[in-house]
Amino acid sequence: MVFVHELGHFLFAKAAGVRVDEFAIGFPPRLFGFKRGETTYTLNAILAGGYVRMLGEDDPSEPRSFAQASRVWRILILAGGSAMNLAAAVAIFAAAHLMGWPTVTQFQVQIVRIAANSPTEQAGVRPGDIVLRLGGQPIERVADLSSVTRLSLGAPLRLEVRRDSAIVPLDVTPRREWPTGEGPIGVEVRESPARVEPVAYGLAESARRGAAHTLRLTELMVTLPVLAVRGLFPAELLRPVGPVGLFQATSQAAAETVRSGWAYPLLALAGTLGVGLAIANLLPIPGLDGGRLLFIALEIVRRRRVSPEREGLIHMIGMSVLLALVIVITYFDVFSPVDLDFSLP
């Protein structure tokens, strides 16, 4: 995804006629590199990102420099990395739908709470039991349970539940009258997936679903901080991860892909990382693409540029802070890793 991101910057810079001096994956020290045309392509030792080094990024006096390009081209070059990440995410999620998207093919109804002196308590039903059949009818949805009980008020029914690994037969009689909020048999139930299977779609439908999923995921990631502040999302799950954490997550997803023979875990992780990288780089923080876009916005409002020296210094400070943050995040990745569950039913 880092390669895809930097490729977006690179392609838009080339389209704008800006000279690209280096296309780099990782940060120095350099492991190896080669030059083709006017650009040096390098692979570096610190695989915590990458960069495209363009001529005169803060000096508009240089011919063919980034700073000399028009505002529109500078915006396109800066946003190009995130645009490529989102395009890649669409392609990855489309491929996941094409190869088999996890789809709930069977539900189950689980007993959550039993009312005192209710028919189910008298029958010996316990919280945690999974309802299999009632009156000979298979029960997969809450609506199934409600329908059978209300059609059999006052009539004894055979209730089959799964308790741990055993099938337990019980007898229950739905009552004709019941206390408010309890229902005929006096249980609170929960509907949950019982079986998840891969469902493959055609090419056109996969592309549509890939784009729709990318859009939903983007909206979710943008609103997550607000949801966390409002207590609607666990704040601890917003903890960022660094290179070590990403390696751990990739290893877990790859292991589950091998175990299940299903490409979804690895593809889902790759697509999610693409969306996350796109959003993170557009944050208005000095040193990131969003920070540079912020300076272009200021330039439009003020009708003149911030001095190249001042802007360059601000971005350098921002990048230093970000690198320090990566070190802190890596420490937590090593000593308090995030445990991600990629297991599939």
C-alpha positions, 0 to 999 in steps of 0.5 A: 500500500505504501508503494501504491500511495507513492505511485499515485504521487509519482504518476501525477507529478509526471503528468504535471511535468514535475521532475521526480528525482527519487521514488523511494520505498522506506526511509534511509539508509539505502539498501539498493537502488537504480536510476532510469531516466531522471528518477532514482528508484530506491529501497531503504532499510526503514520500512515505515513508509516511503516518499517521492522526492520532487525537484524544488518542493519548496522553491518555486524558482526552480524550472519543472519544480513542484513548487512552480506547478499550478495550484491545481496540479499541486493539489492533484499531486498531493492528493494522488497518493490517497486517491490511488490508495482508495482506488486500490481498496476498491479493486481489492474489495472487488476481488474479495467479492469475486473470490467469495465474500463472507455472507451469513447463510444461517442464523441462530436464536440464543436464550439471553434471559429467562423470566421468573415463573415463566413457561421456559423456566419451568421447562428447564431452559437456561440462558445460553441455550440455542433454540433448534426446534419448537413444535417440530419447526426449525428455529433460525430467526427470532421471527420463527420463534415468535410465530410458532409460540403465538400460533400455539398458545395453551398447547404443549410444544416440544422444544429442542435446544443445544446446550454446550455440545448436547441436544436437550429436549424440553416441553414448554406450553406458551401461556395465553396471558402473560405479564407485560414485556415477557411474551408467551414463553417469557424469554429474552433472545438474541439472533446471531450468525450461525454459519458464514460462507463465501458467496462469490459475485460476478465481475460487475456486481463485485466492482459495485460492491467493492466501491460501496464497501470502500465508501462505507469504510471511509465514512466509518473511519472518518467518523470513528473519533466522534463515535469514540468521544460519544461512547459509541465505539471503544476508544481503546480500539482506535490505537494506531499501529506501526510497522511491527503491528502491521507485520503482526496483523499481516501474519495473523491474516495470512495464517487465517487465509492459509488455514481456511483456504479463503483469501478474504482475511488477507484481502480485507486487511489490505483493503482496510489498510489502503483506506486507512493510509488514504485518510491518515495522509490527508490529515492536516498535519505538517509533514503529511500530504494533508499538511501541504494541502493546508498550506495551499488552502492558506495560499488561496485564502491569502492570495500569496504563498507562505515563505518556502523557508517557513513552510519547509521548517514547519514540515520538517518539525512535523515529520520529526514529531511523526517519526518520534510517534512511530517509535512510541507506537512501535514500542507499544506494538512490541510490548502490548500488541493489538490482538486482531481476530481474523478467524472465520467460522 
